[in-house]
Amino acid sequence: MASALIALGGNVGDVRATFEKAIANICGMAQAGLVARSSDYATPPWGEEDQPRFINACIEIETALDPHALLFVLHKVEQKFGRDRGKERRWGPRTLDLDLIAYDEVSIDQIELTLPHPRLFERAFVLVPLAEIAPDRLIRGRRVWDALADLSTEGIERLKK
């Protein structure tokens, strides 16, 4: 079994309810066990700032699927919850965004999949929830907690359960 870190985000609809259903779908479709789930965080929009705040979270799962098969599952789950990658604006509003952040120590650099996620260390909205569940995890030789220390967390707020 491999350990996979997945970031969840969204700012359209009841995002927190979507997360709960999406996590169940991911685990079922990937035949995965949920190892950890972060709190939900309200975060400022990134990239395209003229839109509602996002909700973000991270999970760690254990799965026997290879990284490409897991990415396929993540895209299927996004579609199930209304995401159409072909018709959306880059960094625009969305019901559900699932990013495969890391998969064990695997390093892949292909058009359809780059692991670890290439912009991980630029994104406090991913590192904050990730640091909650895997602060000491080494990704590309950096501890998650140390990478987070290099970024501003202004505007990121942990939501009550």
MDAnalysis code that builds the backbone (N, CA, C; Angstrom):
import MDAnalysis as mda
import numpy as np

u = mda.Universe.empty(483, n_residues=161, atom_resindex=np.repeat(np.arange(161), 3), trajectory=True)
u.add_TopologyAttr("name", ["N", "CA", "C"] * 161)
u.add_TopologyAttr("resid", np.arange(1, 162))
u.add_TopologyAttr("resname", ["MET", "ALA", "SER", "ALA", "LEU", "ILE", "ALA", "LEU", "GLY", "GLY", "ASN", "VAL", "GLY", "ASP", "VAL", "ARG", "ALA", "THR", "PHE", "GLU", "LYS", "ALA", "ILE", "ALA", "ASN", "ILE", "CYS", "GLY", "MET", "ALA", "GLN", "ALA", "GLY", "LEU", "VAL", "ALA", "ARG", "SER", "SER", "ASP", "TYR", "ALA", "THR", "PRO", "PRO", "TRP", "GLY", "GLU", "GLU", "ASP", "GLN", "PRO", "ARG", "PHE", "ILE", "ASN", "ALA", "CYS", "ILE", "GLU", "ILE", "GLU", "THR", "ALA", "LEU", "ASP", "PRO", "HIS", "ALA", "LEU", "LEU", "PHE", "VAL", "LEU", "HIS", "LYS", "VAL", "GLU", "GLN", "LYS", "PHE", "GLY", "ARG", "ASP", "ARG", "GLY", "LYS", "GLU", "ARG", "ARG", "TRP", "GLY", "PRO", "ARG", "THR", "LEU", "ASP", "LEU", "ASP", "LEU", "ILE", "ALA", "TYR", "ASP", "GLU", "VAL", "SER", "ILE", "ASP", "GLN", "ILE", "GLU", "LEU", "THR", "LEU", "PRO", "HIS", "PRO", "ARG", "LEU", "PHE", "GLU", "ARG", "ALA", "PHE", "VAL", "LEU", "VAL", "PRO", "LEU", "ALA", "GLU", "ILE", "ALA", "PRO", "ASP", "ARG", "LEU", "ILE", "ARG", "GLY", "ARG", "ARG", "VAL", "TRP", "ASP", "ALA", "LEU", "ALA", "ASP", "LEU", "SER", "THR", "GLU", "GLY", "ILE", "GLU", "ARG", "LEU", "LYS", "LYS"])
u.atoms.positions = np.array([
    [0.836, -1.188, 0.000],
    [0.000, 0.000, 0.000],
    [0.877, 1.247, 0.000],
    [0.435, 2.227, -0.764],
    [1.160, 3.492, -0.863],
    [0.424, 4.563, -0.081],
    [1.171, 5.521, 0.424],
    [0.605, 6.678, 1.105],
    [0.476, 7.808, 0.091],
    [-0.741, 8.323, -0.053],
    [-0.992, 9.427, -0.977],
    [-1.573, 10.606, -0.209],
    [-1.083, 11.790, -0.529],
    [-1.593, 13.025, 0.045],
    [-2.413, 13.735, -1.017],
    [-3.627, 14.127, -0.647],
    [-4.560, 14.737, -1.593],
    [-5.076, 16.034, -0.989],
    [-5.059, 17.106, -1.795],
    [-5.620, 18.389, -1.385],
    [-7.016, 18.528, -1.971],
    [-7.930, 19.052, -1.159],
    [-9.304, 19.299, -1.587],
    [-9.577, 20.789, -1.519],
    [-10.310, 21.298, -2.488],
    [-10.680, 22.702, -2.484],
    [-11.991, 22.908, -3.211],
    [-12.634, 24.016, -2.930],
    [-13.859, 24.389, -3.625],
    [-14.415, 25.675, -3.066],
    [-15.240, 26.354, -3.885],
    [-15.890, 27.574, -3.407],
    [-17.285, 27.769, -4.008],
    [-17.872, 26.691, -4.511],
    [-19.217, 26.745, -5.079],
    [-20.072, 25.687, -4.380],
    [-21.237, 26.107, -3.874],
    [-22.141, 25.171, -3.217],
    [-21.736, 24.901, -1.777],
    [-22.261, 23.828, -1.208],
    [-21.946, 23.427, 0.164],
    [-20.657, 22.611, 0.129],
    [-19.539, 23.311, 0.115],
    [-18.235, 22.688, -0.091],
    [-17.913, 21.665, 0.995],
    [-18.237, 21.975, 2.232],
    [-17.890, 21.052, 3.317],
    [-18.661, 19.738, 3.186],
    [-19.914, 19.800, 2.789],
    [-20.688, 18.576, 2.555],
    [-20.123, 17.825, 1.349],
    [-19.725, 18.572, 0.330],
    [-19.107, 17.956, -0.845],
    [-17.836, 17.215, -0.445],
    [-17.020, 17.824, 0.411],
    [-15.785, 17.162, 0.864],
    [-16.095, 15.806, 1.492],
    [-17.084, 15.768, 2.385],
    [-17.395, 14.510, 3.076],
    [-17.784, 13.424, 2.078],
    [-18.644, 13.787, 1.124],
    [-19.065, 12.814, 0.110],
    [-17.910, 12.445, -0.813],
    [-17.099, 13.437, -1.182],
    [-15.972, 13.186, -2.085],
    [-14.944, 12.262, -1.436],
    [-14.652, 12.461, -0.159],
    [-13.688, 11.606, 0.540],
    [-14.187, 10.165, 0.562],
    [-15.464, 9.990, 0.831],
    [-16.039, 8.632, 0.809],
    [-15.924, 8.023, -0.586],
    [-16.176, 8.819, -1.612],
    [-16.050, 8.334, -2.991],
    [-14.607, 7.986, -3.331],
    [-13.673, 8.824, -2.936],
    [-12.257, 8.556, -3.207],
    [-11.860, 7.229, -2.567],
    [-12.187, 7.079, -1.295],
    [-11.804, 5.848, -0.592],
    [-12.459, 4.621, -1.219],
    [-13.718, 4.738, -1.591],
    [-14.407, 3.604, -2.205],
    [-13.854, 3.259, -3.577],
    [-13.698, 4.274, -4.422],
    [-13.244, 4.032, -5.793],
    [-11.775, 3.628, -5.865],
    [-10.974, 4.118, -4.925],
    [-9.545, 3.806, -4.919],
    [-9.237, 2.610, -4.023],
    [-10.285, 2.017, -3.449],
    [-10.106, 0.929, -2.488],
    [-9.033, 1.316, -1.479],
    [-9.252, 2.495, -0.903],
    [-8.253, 3.106, -0.037],
    [-8.773, 3.233, 1.386],
    [-7.838, 3.286, 2.305],
    [-8.150, 3.576, 3.691],
    [-7.786, 5.008, 4.009],
    [-8.685, 5.700, 4.711],
    [-8.415, 7.068, 5.122],
    [-7.504, 7.027, 6.350],
    [-6.318, 7.589, 6.218],
    [-5.338, 7.606, 7.306],
    [-5.525, 8.854, 8.161],
    [-5.725, 10.001, 7.505],
    [-5.864, 11.267, 8.229],
    [-6.668, 12.244, 7.387],
    [-7.390, 13.144, 8.102],
    [-8.132, 14.215, 7.446],
    [-7.913, 15.483, 8.241],
    [-7.528, 16.547, 7.555],
    [-7.314, 17.825, 8.229],
    [-8.647, 18.491, 8.545],
    [-8.553, 19.554, 9.284],
    [-9.692, 20.455, 9.446],
    [-9.963, 21.122, 8.104],
    [-11.118, 21.765, 8.006],
    [-11.418, 22.593, 6.845],
    [-10.938, 24.012, 7.147],
    [-10.441, 24.685, 6.106],
    [-9.921, 26.040, 6.249],
    [-10.559, 26.947, 5.207],
    [-10.984, 28.148, 5.633],
    [-11.397, 29.180, 4.692],
    [-10.127, 29.895, 4.250],
    [-9.980, 30.064, 2.939],
    [-8.743, 30.638, 2.403],
    [-9.067, 31.672, 1.319],
    [-8.201, 32.673, 1.189],
    [-8.413, 33.648, 0.121],
    [-8.238, 32.975, -1.242],
    [-8.958, 33.451, -2.269],
    [-8.753, 32.895, -3.609],
    [-7.322, 33.132, -4.070],
    [-6.835, 32.232, -4.888],
    [-5.448, 32.278, -5.355],
    [-5.478, 32.309, -6.868],
    [-4.653, 33.135, -7.474],
    [-4.621, 33.214, -8.925],
    [-5.625, 34.234, -9.421],
    [-6.886, 33.874, -9.399],
    [-7.972, 34.788, -9.775],
    [-8.655, 35.220, -8.489],
    [-8.422, 36.464, -8.072],
    [-8.846, 36.895, -6.739],
    [-10.279, 37.402, -6.650],
    [-10.935, 37.700, -7.776],
    [-12.294, 38.245, -7.756],
    [-13.323, 37.111, -7.768],
    [-13.412, 36.404, -6.631],
    [-14.346, 35.293, -6.469],
    [-14.465, 34.990, -4.979],
    [-15.452, 34.187, -4.584],
    [-15.612, 33.861, -3.160],
    [-14.405, 33.110, -2.595],
    [-14.264, 33.215, -1.277],
    [-13.205, 32.468, -0.586],
    [-13.386, 30.972, -0.842],
    [-12.294, 30.259, -0.756],
    [-12.308, 28.809, -0.918],
    [-12.351, 28.140, 0.446],
    [-12.763, 26.893, 0.436],
    [-12.584, 25.998, 1.573],
    [-11.536, 24.990, 1.110],
    [-10.549, 24.717, 1.950],
    [-9.488, 23.767, 1.623],
    [-9.284, 22.789, 2.759],
    [-8.834, 21.601, 2.405],
    [-8.500, 20.554, 3.378],
    [-7.508, 19.608, 2.698],
    [-6.936, 18.705, 3.482],
    [-6.058, 17.661, 2.947],
    [-6.404, 16.336, 3.609],
    [-6.173, 15.270, 2.849],
    [-6.313, 13.927, 3.404],
    [-5.079, 13.112, 3.054],
    [-4.849, 12.099, 3.861],
    [-3.857, 11.075, 3.548],
    [-4.607, 9.762, 3.446],
    [-4.350, 9.033, 2.361],
    [-4.962, 7.723, 2.181],
    [-3.881, 6.687, 1.924],
    [-4.232, 5.439, 2.153],
    [-3.392, 4.313, 1.745],
    [-4.133, 3.591, 0.639],
    [-3.444, 3.354, -0.474],
    [-4.073, 2.731, -1.627],
    [-3.088, 1.826, -2.354],
    [-3.631, 0.831, -3.033],
    [-2.814, -0.041, -3.876],
    [-2.790, 0.456, -5.319],
    [-3.604, 1.461, -5.638],
    [-3.593, 2.009, -7.000],
    [-2.270, 2.702, -7.285],
    [-1.833, 2.641, -8.538],
    [-0.641, 3.403, -8.918],
    [-1.036, 4.874, -9.065],
    [-0.072, 5.790, -9.135],
    [-0.403, 7.219, -9.170],
    [-1.327, 7.619, -10.324],
    [-1.117, 7.069, -11.514],
    [-1.959, 7.432, -12.654],
    [-3.399, 6.963, -12.446],
    [-3.569, 5.762, -11.934],
    [-4.913, 5.246, -11.664],
    [-5.590, 6.077, -10.572],
    [-4.840, 6.494, -9.562],
    [-5.402, 7.329, -8.500],
    [-5.810, 8.686, -9.065],
    [-5.000, 9.272, -9.918],
    [-5.359, 10.545, -10.540],
    [-6.647, 10.399, -11.352],
    [-6.803, 9.292, -12.063],
    [-8.020, 9.017, -12.821],
    [-9.230, 9.002, -11.878],
    [-9.089, 8.349, -10.736],
    [-10.169, 8.309, -9.742],
    [-10.492, 9.726, -9.266],
    [-9.477, 10.516, -8.975],
    [-9.709, 11.884, -8.492],
    [-10.473, 12.703, -9.532],
    [-10.115, 12.564, -10.783],
    [-10.820, 13.298, -11.842],
    [-12.270, 12.826, -11.972],
    [-12.506, 11.520, -11.825],
    [-13.869, 10.984, -11.868],
    [-14.706, 11.536, -10.712],
    [-14.112, 11.627, -9.533],
    [-14.830, 12.169, -8.373],
    [-15.144, 13.651, -8.607],
    [-14.188, 14.409, -9.133],
    [-14.458, 15.813, -9.444],
    [-15.657, 15.931, -10.393],
    [-15.668, 15.121, -11.436],
    [-16.772, 15.153, -12.405],
    [-18.103, 14.835, -11.739],
    [-18.090, 13.860, -10.846],
    [-19.316, 13.467, -10.151],
    [-19.917, 14.634, -9.384],
    [-19.063, 15.523, -8.909],
    [-19.525, 16.663, -8.130],
    [-19.581, 17.953, -8.953],
    [-19.646, 17.811, -10.280],
    [-19.938, 18.948, -11.142],
    [-18.769, 19.667, -11.769],
    [-17.571, 19.190, -11.597],
    [-16.433, 19.883, -12.204],
    [-16.254, 19.438, -13.648],
    [-16.069, 20.416, -14.527],
    [-15.766, 20.156, -15.933],
    [-14.487, 20.913, -16.261],
    [-13.359, 20.222, -16.163],
    [-12.064, 20.863, -16.373],
    [-11.947, 21.529, -17.741],
    [-12.659, 21.013, -18.739],
    [-12.577, 21.550, -20.091],
    [-13.280, 22.881, -20.271],
    [-14.209, 23.222, -19.375],
    [-15.005, 24.437, -19.539],
    [-14.748, 25.489, -18.473],
    [-13.854, 25.237, -17.545],
    [-13.667, 26.189, -16.457],
    [-12.517, 27.150, -16.738],
    [-12.534, 28.266, -16.004],
    [-11.422, 29.220, -16.056],
    [-10.323, 28.737, -15.119],
    [-9.076, 28.884, -15.539],
    [-7.954, 28.511, -14.676],
    [-8.044, 29.301, -13.376],
    [-7.957, 28.606, -12.263],
    [-8.026, 29.171, -10.916],
    [-9.360, 29.844, -10.633],
    [-10.392, 29.511, -11.405],
    [-11.709, 30.101, -11.203],
    [-12.532, 29.316, -10.193],
    [-13.791, 29.730, -10.020],
    [-14.679, 29.054, -9.080],
    [-14.889, 27.592, -9.464],
    [-15.079, 26.749, -8.450],
    [-15.327, 25.326, -8.709],
    [-16.001, 24.668, -7.519],
    [-16.736, 23.612, -7.835],
    [-17.409, 22.848, -6.788],
    [-16.417, 21.991, -6.023],
    [-15.440, 21.433, -6.747],
    [-14.482, 20.523, -6.123],
    [-13.206, 20.470, -6.945],
    [-12.096, 20.638, -6.271],
    [-10.777, 20.515, -6.888],
    [-10.002, 19.501, -6.060],
    [-9.522, 18.454, -6.703],
    [-8.731, 17.424, -6.026],
    [-7.348, 17.372, -6.668],
    [-6.326, 17.607, -5.870],
    [-4.946, 17.558, -6.366],
    [-4.182, 16.463, -5.648],
    [-3.537, 15.624, -6.428],
    [-2.634, 14.620, -5.870],
    [-1.325, 15.338, -5.561],
    [-1.029, 15.473, -4.288],
    [0.126, 16.245, -3.830],
    [1.391, 15.399, -3.807],
    [1.298, 14.207, -3.247],
    [2.455, 13.323, -3.155],
    [1.969, 11.889, -3.067],
    [2.809, 10.992, -3.532],
    [2.508, 9.564, -3.533],
    [3.792, 8.853, -3.124],
    [3.825, 8.385, -1.871],
    [5.071, 7.843, -1.302],
    [6.213, 8.801, -1.639],
    [7.324, 8.254, -2.098],
    [8.474, 9.080, -2.487],
    [8.592, 9.176, -4.002],
    [7.509, 8.857, -4.706],
    [7.530, 8.791, -6.164],
    [7.748, 10.178, -6.763],
    [8.573, 10.217, -7.791],
    [8.812, 11.436, -8.554],
    [8.449, 11.154, -10.007],
    [7.509, 11.932, -10.538],
    [7.040, 11.780, -11.919],
    [7.002, 13.165, -12.539],
    [7.467, 13.285, -13.775],
    [7.388, 14.551, -14.497],
    [6.873, 14.279, -15.902],
    [5.545, 14.234, -16.009],
    [4.888, 13.981, -17.290],
    [3.811, 15.043, -17.495],
    [3.346, 15.197, -18.718],
    [2.333, 16.210, -19.011],
    [1.088, 16.003, -18.155],
    [0.618, 14.755, -18.041],
    [-0.632, 14.496, -17.333],
    [-0.463, 14.387, -15.822],
    [0.767, 14.206, -15.341],
    [0.978, 14.043, -13.902],
    [2.399, 14.408, -13.518],
    [2.504, 15.327, -12.554],
    [3.794, 15.682, -11.969],
    [3.695, 15.447, -10.471],
    [4.612, 14.649, -9.963],
    [4.684, 14.372, -8.524],
    [6.099, 14.566, -8.036],
    [6.230, 15.130, -6.846],
    [5.198, 15.789, -6.057],
    [4.608, 16.971, -6.839],
    [3.470, 17.478, -6.357],
    [2.781, 18.574, -7.039],
    [3.753, 19.733, -7.239],
    [3.861, 20.249, -8.459],
    [4.903, 21.239, -8.759],
    [4.766, 22.577, -8.043],
    [3.567, 22.970, -7.616],
    [3.381, 24.269, -6.961],
    [3.069, 24.145, -5.464],
    [3.300, 22.966, -4.912],
    [3.002, 22.725, -3.504],
    [3.618, 23.774, -2.589],
    [4.893, 24.062, -2.767],
    [5.602, 24.934, -1.834],
    [5.289, 26.418, -2.025],
    [4.410, 26.738, -2.985],
    [3.962, 28.118, -3.192],
    [2.597, 28.356, -2.559],
    [1.940, 27.324, -2.070],
    [0.530, 27.398, -1.720],
    [0.269, 27.140, -0.236],
    [0.138, 28.234, 0.520],
    [-0.173, 28.095, 1.946],
    [-1.527, 27.432, 2.145],
    [-2.461, 27.616, 1.194],
    [-3.791, 27.018, 1.352],
    [-3.749, 25.498, 1.281],
    [-2.651, 24.939, 0.768],
    [-2.443, 23.488, 0.807],
    [-1.558, 23.115, 1.999],
    [-0.509, 23.882, 2.210],
    [0.443, 23.541, 3.270],
    [-0.144, 23.652, 4.676],
    [-1.068, 24.586, 4.911],
    [-1.655, 24.714, 6.257],
    [-2.402, 23.435, 6.644],
    [-3.377, 22.964, 5.831],
    [-4.030, 21.709, 6.230],
    [-3.099, 20.503, 6.160],
    [-2.148, 20.523, 5.245],
    [-1.205, 19.408, 5.144],
    [-0.321, 19.338, 6.386],
    [0.098, 20.493, 6.888],
    [0.934, 20.521, 8.094],
    [0.172, 20.012, 9.312],
    [-1.142, 20.121, 9.294],
    [-1.950, 19.608, 10.402],
    [-1.883, 18.083, 10.470],
    [-1.862, 17.416, 9.305],
    [-1.908, 15.944, 9.303],
    [-0.548, 15.285, 9.043],
    [0.397, 16.018, 8.448],
    [1.698, 15.409, 8.107],
    [2.823, 16.429, 8.217],
    [2.999, 17.049, 9.394],
    [3.984, 18.130, 9.512],
    [5.423, 17.696, 9.233],
    [5.751, 16.457, 9.545],
    [7.128, 15.988, 9.381],
    [7.363, 15.225, 8.077],
    [6.342, 15.114, 7.242],
    [6.476, 14.393, 5.970],
    [7.487, 15.112, 5.084],
    [8.434, 14.352, 4.578],
    [9.425, 14.908, 3.656],
    [8.884, 14.811, 2.235],
    [8.860, 15.954, 1.563],
    [8.459, 16.015, 0.165],
    [9.545, 16.807, -0.556],
    [10.133, 16.186, -1.547],
    [11.256, 16.796, -2.261],
    [12.337, 17.274, -1.290],
    [12.565, 16.481, -0.243],
    [13.614, 16.792, 0.713],
    [13.271, 17.866, 1.736],
    [12.044, 18.373, 1.713],
    [11.632, 19.409, 2.668],
    [10.517, 18.890, 3.556],
    [10.623, 19.193, 4.842],
    [9.522, 18.876, 5.747],
    [8.370, 19.836, 5.464],
    [7.162, 19.340, 5.499],
    [5.975, 20.161, 5.239],
    [5.957, 21.381, 6.158],
    [6.232, 21.159, 7.446],
    [6.194, 22.256, 8.420],
    [7.212, 23.339, 8.067],
    [8.405, 22.951, 7.648],
    [9.437, 23.921, 7.280],
    [9.031, 24.706, 6.036],
    [8.428, 24.042, 5.075],
    [7.978, 24.725, 3.858],
    [6.895, 25.750, 4.188],
    [5.995, 25.397, 5.092],
    [4.931, 26.316, 5.492],
    [5.507, 27.555, 6.168],
    [6.571, 27.394, 6.937],
    [7.178, 28.517, 7.654],
    [7.681, 29.600, 6.701],
    [7.908, 29.247, 5.440],
    [8.401, 30.206, 4.450],
    [7.292, 31.029, 3.795],
    [6.023, 30.735, 4.104],
    [4.901, 31.399, 3.441],
    [4.038, 32.178, 4.426],
    [3.347, 33.181, 3.918],
    [2.366, 33.914, 4.722],
    [1.081, 33.086, 4.806],
    [0.513, 33.039, 5.989],
    [-0.771, 32.349, 6.175],
    [-1.891, 33.369, 6.433],
    [-1.641, 34.617, 6.077],
    [-2.627, 35.672, 6.283],
    [-3.920, 35.335, 5.538],
    [-5.034, 35.478, 6.243],
    [-6.336, 35.250, 5.638],
    [-6.805, 33.803, 5.681],
    [-5.979, 32.900, 6.193],
    [-6.368, 31.488, 6.296],
    [-6.931, 31.253, 7.690],
    [-8.145, 30.718, 7.732],
    [-8.850, 30.555, 8.999],
    [-9.396, 29.136, 9.132],
    [-9.047, 28.465, 10.234],
    [-9.578, 27.132, 10.500],
    [-11.064, 27.254, 10.833],
    [-11.867, 26.413, 10.202],
    [-13.305, 26.442, 10.430],
    [-13.676, 25.467, 11.550],
    [-14.687, 25.843, 12.311],
    [-15.175, 24.948, 13.359],
    [-15.855, 23.754, 12.728],
    [-15.817, 22.623, 13.416],
    [-16.416, 21.396, 12.878],
    [-17.897, 21.470, 12.791],
])
